[in-house]
Amino acid sequence: MICELIQTLVCYGLDKGLIGKDDEIYIRNRIMQTLNVGAWESCEPLVGLTTDELLEKLEDYAAENGVIEDSGAYRDILGTELMGILTPLPREVNARFREEYAKSPEAATDWYYRFSADTNYYRAGVISRDIRWKYSCGYGDLDITINRSKPEKDPRDIAAARNMPKAAYPACQLCIENTGFHGTLTHPARQNLRPVRMTVDGQDWWFQYSPYGYYNEHCIVFNNEHIPMKIDRSVFDKLFDIIEILPHYFVGSNADLPIVGGSILSHEHFQGGRYTFPMETAPAERKFPLPGFPEVSACTVRWPMSVIRLRSADRKQLGEACDSILRCWRGYSDPAAGVFAETDGVPHNTITPIARRKEGLFECDLVLRNNITSEDRPLGIFHPNPSLHHIKKENIGLIEVMGLAVLPARLAPELELLERAMLSGEDISSDEKLGCHAEWLKDVIARHPEANAQNADAILKEEIGEVFRQVLLDAGVFKRNEAGQAAFMRFIEKARNCV
């Protein structure tokens, strides 16, 4: 059976164009060595197996024959190593990308995205487990996802990792040194990772897809150097460079402060892709001129968070206008609106910028962010309020800002149990797993007497969508009420005068 499994993997590499006919015996021997298989019998490949199923069977063999320890981390390391054997060298991948790019940027990303899936770096199989739906509200159709793709930590691996010294190489999961990295219990395997080189703002940067993409062609563009995230004038030049290289993609940056920033602030990077987020289609709300930037149009956006949208054919003037608003916001306080630029010397104001090409113009959305905390809101005042934490407690980063909820995996099984409780009327307040939802579910039941076995799932998903709408409203600096919008216009007037 092991020979059939190995032959199936070899044939997979041939079929996907990852290896050539002349590579077949070499690749087979590499796989045999990795699995400690000493003898070969000619055989036909198996049919009907998905990539994940094939790798799982090879991992089963390795665990049963003492090649690896039988745990989630060691299985993932082995599966990635096997795919890495099939994956061409970085110079070959970069050469092919340039070859496709000569045809068009779309041809290059089409090929590279398919390649990333074929090498199983982009985990298409496990991503398909995510639960997705849309929630229609006054701000358009919000995207809701329950993220089930990232594997849960194996308790055995967690225990073993406690006894391992903290590795300093690679410095983080975004460093270029991850290319081909073998993986450990504390750092994921990346033998099948092949980033593509880019020149951004005159420097070496790299482009790759996210292994657990949240949307179509979810990519990461990262600095060759391990330097911290920083939102300044140069960020706009970098964003505009990227959308000139890949004009069919949007690209954005997480904010550069804790709480409102992303999960990795230690390495400068952006996220992008070929996807239209709800925020992109949100209409202009109030247009206003920017003195000193006659080629730039500006408006606020009808969105739960506080967004300023700038557009221009002149990217240099657009970058300067964006920087002018950024600098004004960095130092802006409005106590009546609860906005403070700093407290005790700690800065609070920053932005989440998103750039795209639209109708031949450069377009940039600046989402105003503030990470101030209080004694009763230690996770942030402009953060989901505690009554929403049973659904969404995590930071609101770039992806959520644009209208895509990334909800924790725990909600998938909880959703089924909540549906059962909703229909049975059982009290879940003392339930260890579901107790956090008790008050919310009670309110949902009271407002939906029509609930039955046919519509309960849809009702719960609709209500979760409403929670996410409220999450975005909470994260907005200037609230969507008369006082909040008046405060927003006070800042706009200040920003116009800062120019």
N, C-alpha and C positions, 0 to 999 in steps of 0.2 A: 504493500500500500504506500509506503513512503516514497518509493521510486515513482509511482504514479502521481503523487502529490508534487514531487519535485519537477517532473516532466510537465505537469500542468502549469506550474509557475513559469518555467522556461518558455513554454508556448504562449503564455500570457504576454511575456516580454516581447516575443517575436511579433505577436498579433498587434500590439500597441506601438510597435516601431521603437521600443526602448533599446532593443538589442538587434543585431543583424544575424544572419544565418551563420556567418563565420564565428560569431561569439558563442554559439550554442553550447559546445562542449566545455569551453572555459567557464561559462556561467553555471552550467550544471555542476562542475567540480567545485566551484566556490560555494554553492548552496550545500553540496554534500559535506564539505569541510565544516561549514557553519553548524550543520545539524549532526555532525559526527557520524555520518553514514559512510561505511567503509567499502561497500560493494554495490554494484549497479546491475540492474536487470532491465533489458529493453522492454518498453511498455508504451501504451497509448495514454494520452492525457485524459483526465476525467472531464466530463462535460456538465454544464448546468450549475457550476459553483460561482457564487459572487466572489469578488476579491476578499471581502471580509471573511466569508466562509472558508475559503482556501487557506488564508493565513491562520485562522483559528484551528484548522486541522493540523497544520504544520506546527503550531505552538503546542497543541495537544501532544503530538509526537515527541517534541523536545522535552516537555514536562514529564511525560511518562517514562522517558529513557534517560532522565537525569542530566540532560543537556542544559536545562535552566531550572531554576526554582519555580514552582507553580504559583505565581502571584501575578496580579495585574500589571505591575511595573515591568517585571522581567519578560512577561509575554509581549508587552508593547515594544520593549527594546528589541526583542528578537524579530517581531513582525516588521519593524521599521528597518532593521538590518537586512532582512531578506529583500525588502523592496529596494533598499539602497544598493544592493548588488546589481539590480536591473537598471538603476538610474544612471544615465550618462554623466560624464565629468562636467564640472562647471564651465570649462572653456567651450565644450560642445553645445551646452545649453545656451550660453550667451551668444555664440555664433549663430545658432538657429533662430534665436529671438531677433537678432539684427537682420537676418535674411528675411524673416517674415515682416519685420517693421519696414523694410524697403518696399514692400507691397502696400502696406497701410498700417497705421497704429492698431486698427481693429483686427487685422489679420494676426498681428503679433500677440495681442492679448488673447484672442481666440485660441491660438495654438498653445500659449503658455498656460492658460487656465485648464485646457484639456490635458496637457502634459502633467500639471500638478495633480489632477485627479487620477490620471493613469498610474502615476508613481505612488499614489495613496498618501501623498503629503496633504492634499486637500481631501479630508475624510468624507467624501460624498455619501458613503454608506451610512455612517453614524449620524451625519447631519440630517438625513431623512427621518430620523426619529423625533426631531424637534416638532412641537405642536405649534401651528401658526394659524392666525385668523386676523380679520380686520374689524375695527370698531369705528362705526360712523358717528361723528359728532359735529358740533359747530365749527371745528377746526379741520374738517376733512376726514379721511379714512386713516386712522392710526393703525400701525402694524403692531400686533401682539405676538410674541413668541415665548414659549416655555422651552428653555435651553436644556435638552436632554443629551446633547452630543458629547460634551466633555465627560470622559469616564470618571466615575467616583474613585477616590483613593481606596486602595486595598488596605485594610487594617494591618496586615502583615508588613506591607511596605512602609506604612507610617511608623510602625514600631521599629523596623530596621533602620529607617532614615534618621531616627533620633540619635543613633549611635555613630552616625557618619559625620566626619568633619565637614563644615560648610565649604563647598567648592568655590574657588575664585575664578574658574574658567569653565565656560564663557561667563563674562561678568553679569549678563542678564539674558533673557530669552530672545532679545532683539539683536544681539550682537552678531556681526558677520561670522564670528568664530563658531556659530552654531552650524554652519554649512558642513554637513557630513558628520556631525558630532555623534559619538556612540551612545550617549545617554547614561544616566545614573538614577539612583532612587530619588535624587533631589533635583534632577534636571532632565527634561524630556529628550528622547532620542531624536536625532535629526539627520540620519544617514541619507535620507531621500530628499533633503532640502537643497535646492539650487537657486539662490537669488540671482536676479539679473541686475547688472550694473547700470546706473544712471548718473548723469551729471546734473546736479541741482544747485543753483546759486554758485556755480563754479567749483563745486566740491564733489567728491565721490559719495554717492548714495546708492542704495540697493532697493530693489522692488521684488516683492513676493506676494503670494496669496496667503490668507489666514487659514490654518489647518481646520478650524472650526468656524467657517464663515457664517455670519448672521444674515447676509443678504447676497444678492447675485454679484459674483466676482469681487468679493470682499478682499481688498488688498491692503498691504502695509508697505509704506515707503520709509526707509530708515537711514539715518546717518551712518557713514562708515566708522565714525568715532563714537565712543561711549561717552556722550555728553548729555547733560540734563535737558529736559524740555524747557523752552523759554519762548514766550510770546512777545515778540518785538517787531521792529520794522522789517527785519530780514525774513520773517515768517511769510509775509505776503509775497515777496519775490520768490520764495521757495514754492509756495502753493501755485503761483501763476506759472512757474517753470514746469511744474508737474502736469498741469492741465494743458500746457502747450505741447508737451511730449505725448500725453494721452488725452486728447481733446474730447473723447467720448466718455471720460470718467469724471466724477466729482472727486474732490479731495478735501479733507478737513483735519483739524488738529484738536485734540483734547486741550482743555485749559491747563495752565501750568502751575496751579496751586492745589494742595491737598483738598479733599472733599469734593470739589467741583472738577478736579482733573481725573484722568484715567487711572488705570491700575499700574501703569509703568511710567513714572515721571523721570526716571533716572536716565532714559535713553531717548534722544530726540527722534520722533517719528510722526508720521501722518497715516491716516486711514482713508481709503477711497474705494472706488468700484463703479460698476455699471448698474446703477439702481436709482430710481426716482423716489426719494423719501417724501413723506407727507409735507414736511416743512417747505420743500422746494416748490410745491404747487400752491402753497398758501399765498393769498393775494396781498398786494400792497394795501396799506391802510391809510397812512398819512404821508404825503410827499412833501419834501422840503428841500430848498436849495442849500448848497454848501459853498459859501463865499471862498474864493481862492481856488476852487476846483470846478471850473465851468464845464468841463467835459465829463463830469461825474453826476449821475442822477442818484437820488437818495430817497428812501422811504422807510417807515416802520412797517412791520409785517403783522398781519392778523394771525397770531400764533399764541399759545398759552404762555410761552416765555418771551422775554424782551429782546426783539430782534431788529437790527438795522440792516437794510439791504442796499448795497451800493453796486452800480453798474457803469461800465465805461468801455469804449474801444481802446482807450489809452491806459495800458496796464501800469505805466509808471505813475501817472496821476492818480489812478485808482489806489495803488499801494500807498501813496502819500496821504490820500484822504482816509484810508483805513487806519493808518498809523496815527493820524491826527485825532481820530475818535478814540483809539486805544489809549493814547497818552492822556486825553481828557478824562476818560473813564477811570484810569489808574488812580487819579488824585481826587475823584469826585465823591462828595458826601452829601446826603440829604437826610438829616435826622428824622424829618417828618415821615419819610418813606422807610425808615429803618436801614438806610444805606450809609455805611461808614467805610471810607477808603482804607483806614487802618485803625487799630486799637493797640495801644502800648507798643507801637513801632512795628506791629505785624500787619503786612498788607493783606487786603481782602478782595480787591477788585481785579478782575481779569476778563478775558473773553474766550469764547469758543468760536474760531473762524472756520467757515466752509466756503470753498471756491468751486466754480464750475464755468463752463462756456455755455452761453445762451444766446441764440440768434446772432451769432458772430461777435458778441460782446463778452467781456470778462465780468462775472457776477460774483460778489462776495457777501455772504451773510455774516454779520457780527452778532453773536449771542452774548448779551451782558451777563456776567456771572459774579457772584459774591459768596465767599465761604465763611462769613462770620458765624460764630456759635454763641450760645447763651447757656446759662446753668440748666435751664429746662429743655434746651434743644442742643445737646452736646454734639450731635451729628451734623448740625448746620441748621440755621434759620431758614435759608432758601434751599431746603432739602425736604423730601417727603415727610409729612407730619406723622407722629407716632401711630395715629389711627390707621395709617396705610401700610405700616411695616409688615403686617401679616402677608401682604402681597409683594411689596417692593420696599426694601430697606437699603439696598446697595446704592452707591454713588450714581448720580445722573451724569453720564459722560456724553461724548460726541454722538453716539448712535441713538441714545434715548432722546437727546436734545432735538434730533431731526425727526422724531416721531416713531421710533421703533423700540418697543419695550422688550428688554431682554430679562425675562423673569426666571427665577431659580428653578432647578430641576425638581426640587421637592414638591412643587405645585402640581406636577403631572399625576402622581398617585393621590395626592390630596384632593384634586378635582373630582376624581371618581368617588371618593369617600364623601365629599361634600354634597355631591348629587344624591347619593343614597340618603344622607341625613336630611337633605332638603325635602325629599319625598316622604320619608318616614316620620319627620318631625322630631327626631331624637335630640336630646340635649347633649351638645358636644363640649360644653364649657369645661368639663373636667377631663376631657380627652387629651392625652399627652401630646399627640400630633396635631389635632384639629382645634384645640382649645383657643388658639390665637385667633381663629376665624369666627368664634362664637357670636360676638356682638354683630359683626358684619352680616353673617348668615341669617341671623334673626331678623335683621332689617330687610334683607333681600326677600325672605319668605313673606314678610308682612306686605311688601310692595308687589308681590307676584302671586296672588291667589290662584292664578291660572296655571301654575306650574304642574306639569305631569311628566310621565316617563318619556314622552316624545320631545318635549321642549326644555327640560331641565338643564341639559348640557349647554344649550344655546343661551339660556338665561344667565347661567353662571359666567359664561365667556363674555357676554355683554356687560355684566357687572364688573368683571375684572378689567375690561376695557375702560369703563368709567373710572375705576381706581387709577389707571394709568393717566387718564386725562387730568385727574386731580393732582397726581404726582408732578406732571409738567407745570400745572398752575402754581403749585407750591415752590417749584424750583425757579419760577420766574421772579426776577428782582422787582419789577414794577407790575403790580397786580392788575388783573383784567376787570377793574371797577373804575368808577369815575375818579376817585382819589389817586389810584395807582397810575392811570393813564395821564392824569394831569402832572404827576411826578415824572413820568416818562418824558413828557414834552418839556418839562423844566430842564431835564438833562439834554434833550435835543437842542434846545436854545443855547445852553452852555457850550455844547460841542460845536455848534455853528460859530460861536464867538471865539472858540479856541483855535480855529483854523488860521 
